[in-house]
């Protein structure tokens, strides 16, 4: 991954973790349903609180992740970041180039989300991020990390997220048909795929810890990241 992308991804992850209150373990307990059964660190999610996603919710997840307020706002920020660093260089630092980057990001999210949710429906793969309901900073962070590549099935148990992996790989292959050479040649497709998984990690961390951040900064206007990049 380039210095530019390493700085961007690492900065967001470190910011999320640094803003967590010292009492994260205690606060995470408050997020649990007090009537729910105790949860061991080995369980994926409490069976009593997990409801499998419906077909209608899958469609809503795709739409919200593509044209929802949070997703559109993130697109504005990431497109500005790429324009500042002039990537792809063929699109230059212009308003037209910014527009191309924004539309490219929207296409990326739409294609990957549709593949993930559509293919995953065949075996009941959960595309949404399901909070861990665990205690402690590291157990929750570890859960957010492993659910980049794992997802709940209909029984609430974690299994390989084949739909998500396929969506993140094939969407980058499809995008090679219109992206300029500087971001398609020499392993750049693999790099973009890795960036997609890094973006999922950022989204997972935000979804897991944002309740604590909102409690710590109650007056702040924050928007949540979607499970797309």
N, C-alpha and C positions, 0 to 999 in steps of 0.2 A: 504494500500500500504506500502511496506517495506521502511525502511530508505534509502536504496540504490536507489530505484526507485523514492522516493519522492525527494531526492537530485537531481537526474538527471533531472526529469521533471521540478521541480520548478526552477532549475538553468537555464535551457534553456529559459523558459518563462520570468523569471526576466531579463535575459540578453537582450532578444529582446526588452522588454519594456524600459529598462534602456538606451539602445543605441538610442532611438528615440530622435530627436532634439526637443527642447522646442517649436519650431514653427511648430509642427506637424499639427496643425489645418490649418495653412496657406498653408503648403506644400500640404496637401491633396486636397486643392482646385485646385492646378495645375494639378492633375492627371485626373480631369474631362474634358470631352469634353466641350469646351466653348459654343458649340451650343446646347448642350443637355438641356432638360427642368430641372428646379429646382427640387431638391429631398427633400422630407420631411423625418424626422427621422423614420416615420412609414412605409415608402415604403421599399420593399426588395431590389430591384435594379431598376435603371431607365429603364422603359419599352422600350424606344427608343434605348437603347444600348445593350439589351440582345437578344442573338440569341440562341435558343434551341440547345443542343448538337445533332450531327448526329450519326448514327450508326458507321460510320467510325471513328469519333472522340472518341467514346466510346472505340473502340478497341485500338486506339492509346493511350488513357489514361491508359488503363490496361498495355500495353506494356511498356510505359514510366515509369509508377509507379513501374514496376517490374525490368526491366533491363536498364532503362535510367541511364545516368551518375550520376545524383544527387542521385537517389535511391541506386545505387551500392555503392556510396561513403558513404552515410548514413549507409548502411549495414556494411561497414568496421568499422565505428566508434562505432556503437551500439554493434557489435559482440566483439570488443575489450573491451568495457565497461563491458559486461556480463562475458567475460573471466577473467577480472581483479577481479570481484566480485564472480567468480566461480559459476555462475548460468546458467543452472542447475548444481548442484554439481556433479552429476554422470558423466558429460562430462569433468570434471577436467580442470586445467589450462595448457593445452597442445595445440600444433598446430592442432592436430586432433580435440580437443574439440572446438577450434576456428572455424575450418572448419564446424563442425556440427552446431554451432550457426549461422554461416553465411548462410548456406543452409536452416536452419530452418526459418530464417528471410525472405529469398526469397520466401519460400513456403507460409509463413504467408501472405505476401503482395499479392502474385499471387492469392491465394484462396479468400481472402477477397475482393480484387478488382474485380475479376471475378463475384462473387456473387453480389456485390453492383451494378456494371454497368449492368450486365445481368438482374437481377431481376428488378432493377429500370427502365429499358427500357420499361417495360410493362406499366408503368403509367407516363413516361416522367420525371423521377427524374434526376436531374443534379448531377453527381458525382464530378465535378470539383469545385474548390473554385472560386466564383464570387466576386470580390472586392466590398466593400460596397459603394464606392463613397460618403461617408459621411465625415463630418467635425468634428474634435475633437478626442482626444485620447480615451475617454471613450465610445462614441457612436460606434466607429470603433472596439474597443476591445469587447464591448458587442455583436456586430454583429458577430464577429469571434467566440465568445463563443456559441451563440445560433445556429450558422450554423454547429456546431458539430452534432446536432440532427435534424436540419432542412435543407432543400435544395430547390432550385428553381424547379418549374414544368415548363411545356412548355410555360405557360403564364408569367413566370418570378416571380410569387408569391411564397413565402415560404410555405412549408408544411412539415409534418413529413418525415424524410429521412428513410423510412422503409427499403429500399434496403441496405443502409449503416449500419443500425442497425443490420439487418439480417446477412450481411457480416461479421461484427465484432464479432457477437455472434457465428454463426455456424462455422466460420473458426477455432475458438478456440476449439470447440467441436470436429471437425474433427482432429485437431492436437493432441488431447489426445490419438489417436490411436498409435502414435509413440514417443511422448515425455516421458521422464523418470518420475517416480512417484513423485519426489520432486516438480514438477511444475504442477501436475494434481490433486493431492489429497488435501482435506481440504480447499476447496474454492479457490484453485489456478486458476482454470479456470475462475472464476468470476473476480479475480484479474487481469488476463491477458486481459480480456475483458475491464476492466476499464483502463488499461494501453493503450489499443488501442484507446479509445476515448481521452485519454490525449495526445497521439501522434497526433491525428487529430487536437486537439486544437493548438498544437505547429505549425503544418503545416499551419493552418488557420492564425495564428498571423504572421508567416513569410511571407505568400503570401500577407497579407493585408499591412504590414509595410515595406517590403523589399525595395520598391522603395525609401523611405526616407533614409533607411540605406545606400543604394548604392549612393545616392546623398551626404550623409554626409561623406562617405568614398569612394570617386570615384576611388582611386587607388587600392582598395582591391579586391582581387580575391574571390568573394563569390559565393556560389552555393545555389540555392533555395531549400527548403524542398519540397518534394512531399506531397497529402492529405491522405498519409498513414503513418504509424508509422515506 
